[in-house]
Amino acid sequence: MKSTITLLLLAGLALAGCMTTREARVDSDYSYRGNFRHYRTYDFVTGSGLTADSSRLGQSLREAIQQRLLAQGYRLARRRPDMLVNFRVYEGDMNFHGFAQEDLSVWIKRNIEENDDTPTDQRQGYQPVRLLLAEGTLLVTLIDVKTNRAVWNGYASGVTVPEGPMGEIVLRRSVRSILDRYRIFTEEFAKGNVPQNGTSETER
């Protein structure tokens, strides 16, 4: 009897996980002025809600992001990071203005990053797309510290976050799905210099 109840509970949890993620839409967009080849360190934007240290879900999200960025060669830096990471969960439907673009890694290989000196006729044109994101959206934004501009947005919509441990599982899965859209490794990582931990020397 106990084994039957256990199996039913496990099946219920698995079904709940499918129900909270199967309708999710995952996408991203980026700035043509992003200096993606040269980002090596990051820190988190501080604030209230999920970005506050006191939030359990916020901490779970932060850890999931750290694990993924570490796997791509990025280091956490409390002072002078190259980029800041911001994340937020929106409840309800949301109108979102994105852009129709080729995959970020493909664009980077074309080596056509823009800056203030790029002639107007050689700049990439943005193709705006208006989206209605379904109830429950996790948005992750990367901000270039030098320019104070958002250079990348990744989002998963239609994600329902239940209370308790299952909510943390859903958010971690969503983070993985979102950062699958940001497959950019640091130059050091590409050369085989893998960081031993997620902390930069600038934090010490």
DRENDO-1510 file (C-alpha; in Angstrom, 1 decimal, always signed):
<recs>
REC; n; res; u; v; w
REC; 1; MET; +0.0; +0.0; +0.0 .
REC; 2; LYS; +2.8; +2.4; +0.9 .
REC; 3; SER; +4.7; +1.7; -2.3 .
REC; 4; THR; +1.5; +2.3; -4.3 .
REC; 5; ILE; +1.0; +5.7; -2.6 .
REC; 6; THR; +4.6; +6.6; -3.2 .
REC; 7; LEU; +4.3; +5.8; -6.9 .
REC; 8; LEU; +1.2; +7.9; -7.2 .
REC; 9; LEU; +2.9; +10.8; -5.5 .
REC; 10; LEU; +5.9; +10.5; -7.8 .
REC; 11; ALA; +3.6; +10.3; -10.8 .
REC; 12; GLY; +1.7; +13.3; -9.6 .
REC; 13; LEU; +4.9; +15.4; -9.3 .
REC; 14; ALA; +6.1; +14.3; -12.7 .
REC; 15; LEU; +2.7; +15.3; -14.2 .
REC; 16; ALA; +2.8; +18.6; -12.4 .
REC; 17; GLY; +6.2; +19.3; -13.9 .
REC; 18; CYS; +5.0; +18.6; -17.4 .
REC; 19; MET; +1.9; +20.7; -16.9 .
REC; 20; THR; +3.9; +23.7; -15.7 .
REC; 21; THR; +6.5; +23.6; -18.5 .
REC; 22; ARG; +4.9; +22.0; -21.6 .
REC; 23; GLU; +3.2; +25.3; -22.7 .
REC; 24; ALA; +6.4; +27.4; -22.2 .
REC; 25; ARG; +7.7; +29.5; -25.0 .
REC; 26; VAL; +11.4; +30.2; -24.8 .
REC; 27; ASP; +13.1; +32.8; -27.0 .
REC; 28; SER; +15.7; +35.6; -26.8 .
REC; 29; ASP; +16.9; +38.7; -28.6 .
REC; 30; TYR; +20.1; +40.8; -28.4 .
REC; 31; SER; +21.8; +44.1; -29.2 .
REC; 32; TYR; +24.0; +44.4; -32.2 .
REC; 33; ARG; +26.3; +46.5; -29.9 .
REC; 34; GLY; +26.9; +43.7; -27.5 .
REC; 35; ASN; +30.6; +43.1; -26.9 .
REC; 36; PHE; +29.9; +39.4; -26.4 .
REC; 37; ARG; +33.4; +38.1; -27.3 .
REC; 38; HIS; +35.0; +40.0; -24.5 .
REC; 39; TYR; +32.7; +39.5; -21.5 .
REC; 40; ARG; +34.4; +37.4; -18.8 .
REC; 41; THR; +32.9; +38.4; -15.5 .
REC; 42; TYR; +29.4; +39.2; -14.1 .
REC; 43; ASP; +27.5; +40.2; -11.0 .
REC; 44; PHE; +23.8; +40.4; -10.2 .
REC; 45; VAL; +21.6; +43.5; -10.1 .
REC; 46; THR; +20.4; +44.0; -6.5 .
REC; 47; GLY; +16.9; +45.1; -5.6 .
REC; 48; SER; +13.7; +43.8; -4.1 .
REC; 49; GLY; +11.6; +40.7; -4.7 .
REC; 50; LEU; +13.4; +37.8; -6.4 .
REC; 51; THR; +16.6; +39.7; -6.7 .
REC; 52; ALA; +16.8; +40.1; -2.9 .
REC; 53; ASP; +19.0; +37.7; -1.0 .
REC; 54; SER; +16.2; +37.0; +1.4 .
REC; 55; SER; +14.0; +35.4; -1.3 .
REC; 56; ARG; +14.3; +31.6; -1.4 .
REC; 57; LEU; +13.1; +31.5; -5.0 .
REC; 58; GLY; +15.5; +34.4; -5.9 .
REC; 59; GLN; +18.4; +32.5; -4.4 .
REC; 60; SER; +17.4; +29.3; -6.3 .
REC; 61; LEU; +17.3; +31.3; -9.6 .
REC; 62; ARG; +20.6; +33.0; -8.8 .
REC; 63; GLU; +22.3; +29.6; -8.1 .
REC; 64; ALA; +20.9; +28.2; -11.4 .
REC; 65; ILE; +22.3; +31.1; -13.4 .
REC; 66; GLN; +25.7; +30.9; -11.6 .
REC; 67; GLN; +26.0; +27.2; -12.4 .
REC; 68; ARG; +25.3; +27.7; -16.1 .
REC; 69; LEU; +27.5; +30.8; -16.5 .
REC; 70; LEU; +30.4; +29.0; -14.7 .
REC; 71; ALA; +30.0; +26.1; -17.1 .
REC; 72; GLN; +30.5; +28.6; -20.0 .
REC; 73; GLY; +33.7; +30.1; -18.4 .
REC; 74; TYR; +32.2; +33.2; -16.7 .
REC; 75; ARG; +33.3; +34.3; -13.2 .
REC; 76; LEU; +31.4; +36.1; -10.5 .
REC; 77; ALA; +33.0; +39.5; -9.8 .
REC; 78; ARG; +31.7; +41.8; -7.0 .
REC; 79; ARG; +33.8; +44.7; -8.3 .
REC; 80; ARG; +34.0; +45.9; -11.9 .
REC; 81; PRO; +32.2; +43.1; -13.6 .
REC; 82; ASP; +31.8; +43.1; -17.4 .
REC; 83; MET; +28.1; +42.6; -17.2 .
REC; 84; LEU; +25.2; +42.6; -14.8 .
REC; 85; VAL; +22.5; +39.9; -14.7 .
REC; 86; ASN; +18.9; +40.8; -13.9 .
REC; 87; PHE; +16.0; +38.5; -13.6 .
REC; 88; ARG; +12.3; +38.9; -12.9 .
REC; 89; VAL; +9.2; +36.8; -12.9 .
REC; 90; TYR; +6.0; +38.4; -14.3 .
REC; 91; GLU; +2.6; +37.2; -13.4 .
REC; 92; GLY; -0.3; +37.3; -15.8 .
REC; 93; ASP; -0.2; +37.9; -19.6 .
REC; 94; MET; +2.4; +40.4; -20.8 .
REC; 95; ASN; +2.9; +42.4; -24.0 .
REC; 96; PHE; +6.5; +42.1; -25.0 .
REC; 97; HIS; +8.5; +43.9; -27.7 .
REC; 98; GLY; +11.2; +41.6; -29.1 .
REC; 99; PHE; +13.1; +41.3; -32.3 .
REC; 100; ALA; +13.3; +38.8; -35.2 .
REC; 101; GLN; +17.0; +37.9; -35.4 .
REC; 102; GLU; +19.3; +35.1; -36.4 .
REC; 103; ASP; +20.8; +32.9; -33.7 .
REC; 104; LEU; +23.3; +34.9; -31.5 .
REC; 105; SER; +26.1; +32.5; -32.1 .
REC; 106; VAL; +25.7; +32.7; -35.8 .
REC; 107; TRP; +25.7; +36.5; -35.7 .
REC; 108; ILE; +28.9; +36.5; -33.6 .
REC; 109; LYS; +30.6; +34.3; -36.1 .
REC; 110; ARG; +29.9; +36.8; -38.8 .
REC; 111; ASN; +32.0; +39.3; -36.8 .
REC; 112; ILE; +29.8; +42.3; -37.5 .
REC; 113; GLU; +29.5; +43.8; -34.0 .
REC; 114; GLU; +28.5; +47.5; -34.1 .
REC; 115; ASN; +29.7; +50.5; -32.2 .
REC; 116; ASP; +29.4; +54.3; -32.4 .
REC; 117; ASP; +31.8; +54.4; -35.4 .
REC; 118; THR; +29.8; +51.9; -37.5 .
REC; 119; PRO; +28.5; +53.8; -40.6 .
REC; 120; THR; +24.7; +54.1; -40.6 .
REC; 121; ASP; +24.4; +52.2; -43.9 .
REC; 122; GLN; +26.3; +49.3; -42.5 .
REC; 123; ARG; +24.3; +48.8; -39.3 .
REC; 124; GLN; +22.0; +45.9; -38.8 .
REC; 125; GLY; +18.3; +46.8; -38.8 .
REC; 126; TYR; +16.1; +45.6; -36.0 .
REC; 127; GLN; +12.8; +43.9; -37.0 .
REC; 128; PRO; +10.5; +44.5; -34.0 .
REC; 129; VAL; +8.0; +41.8; -33.1 .
REC; 130; ARG; +5.1; +42.3; -30.7 .
REC; 131; LEU; +4.4; +39.3; -28.6 .
REC; 132; LEU; +1.7; +38.4; -26.1 .
REC; 133; LEU; +3.4; +36.2; -23.5 .
REC; 134; ALA; +1.2; +33.7; -21.7 .
REC; 135; GLU; +0.7; +33.9; -18.0 .
REC; 136; GLY; +3.9; +33.4; -16.1 .
REC; 137; THR; +7.1; +34.8; -17.7 .
REC; 138; LEU; +10.7; +34.5; -16.4 .
REC; 139; LEU; +12.9; +37.2; -18.0 .
REC; 140; VAL; +16.7; +37.2; -17.8 .
REC; 141; THR; +18.6; +40.3; -18.9 .
REC; 142; LEU; +22.3; +40.8; -19.4 .
REC; 143; ILE; +23.5; +44.4; -19.1 .
REC; 144; ASP; +26.9; +45.7; -20.4 .
REC; 145; VAL; +28.4; +47.6; -17.5 .
REC; 146; LYS; +30.5; +50.0; -19.6 .
REC; 147; THR; +27.6; +51.2; -21.8 .
REC; 148; ASN; +24.8; +50.6; -19.2 .
REC; 149; ARG; +22.7; +49.0; -21.9 .
REC; 150; ALA; +20.8; +45.7; -22.0 .
REC; 151; VAL; +22.6; +43.5; -24.6 .
REC; 152; TRP; +20.6; +40.3; -24.3 .
REC; 153; ASN; +17.1; +39.2; -23.2 .
REC; 154; GLY; +16.1; +35.6; -22.7 .
REC; 155; TYR; +12.6; +34.6; -21.6 .
REC; 156; ALA; +10.4; +31.6; -20.9 .
REC; 157; SER; +6.6; +32.3; -20.9 .
REC; 158; GLY; +3.7; +30.2; -19.9 .
REC; 159; VAL; +5.6; +28.9; -16.8 .
REC; 160; THR; +3.5; +28.4; -13.7 .
REC; 161; VAL; +5.5; +28.4; -10.5 .
REC; 162; PRO; +3.8; +26.3; -7.8 .
REC; 163; GLU; +4.6; +26.8; -4.1 .
REC; 164; GLY; +7.3; +24.7; -2.4 .
REC; 165; PRO; +10.2; +22.7; -3.7 .
REC; 166; MET; +8.4; +22.1; -7.1 .
REC; 167; GLY; +8.5; +25.8; -7.7 .
REC; 168; GLU; +12.3; +25.9; -7.4 .
REC; 169; ILE; +12.5; +22.9; -9.8 .
REC; 170; VAL; +10.4; +24.6; -12.4 .
REC; 171; LEU; +12.4; +27.8; -12.2 .
REC; 172; ARG; +15.7; +26.0; -12.5 .
REC; 173; ARG; +14.4; +24.2; -15.6 .
REC; 174; SER; +13.3; +27.5; -17.0 .
REC; 175; VAL; +16.8; +29.0; -16.4 .
REC; 176; ARG; +18.4; +26.1; -18.3 .
REC; 177; SER; +16.0; +26.5; -21.2 .
REC; 178; ILE; +16.6; +30.3; -21.4 .
REC; 179; LEU; +20.4; +30.1; -21.2 .
REC; 180; ASP; +20.4; +27.4; -23.9 .
REC; 181; ARG; +19.7; +30.4; -26.1 .
REC; 182; TYR; +23.0; +32.0; -24.8 .
REC; 183; ARG; +25.7; +29.6; -25.9 .
REC; 184; ILE; +28.5; +32.0; -25.7 .
REC; 185; PHE; +31.8; +30.9; -24.1 .
REC; 186; THR; +34.5; +33.2; -22.8 .
REC; 187; GLU; +37.8; +33.5; -24.7 .
REC; 188; GLU; +39.6; +31.9; -21.8 .
REC; 189; PHE; +37.2; +28.9; -21.8 .
REC; 190; ALA; +37.6; +28.5; -25.5 .
REC; 191; LYS; +41.4; +28.3; -25.0 .
REC; 192; GLY; +41.0; +25.6; -22.4 .
REC; 193; ASN; +41.5; +27.8; -19.3 .
REC; 194; VAL; +38.5; +26.6; -17.3 .
REC; 195; PRO; +37.8; +28.6; -14.1 .
REC; 196; GLN; +38.1; +26.5; -10.9 .
REC; 197; ASN; +35.1; +28.2; -9.2 .
REC; 198; GLY; +32.6; +30.9; -9.9 .
REC; 199; THR; +34.5; +33.7; -8.1 .
REC; 200; SER; +36.7; +36.2; -9.8 .
REC; 201; GLU; +39.9; +37.5; -8.3 .
REC; 202; THR; +38.1; +40.9; -8.2 .
REC; 203; GLU; +35.8; +39.6; -5.4 .
REC; 204; ARG; +38.7; +38.8; -3.1 .
</recs>
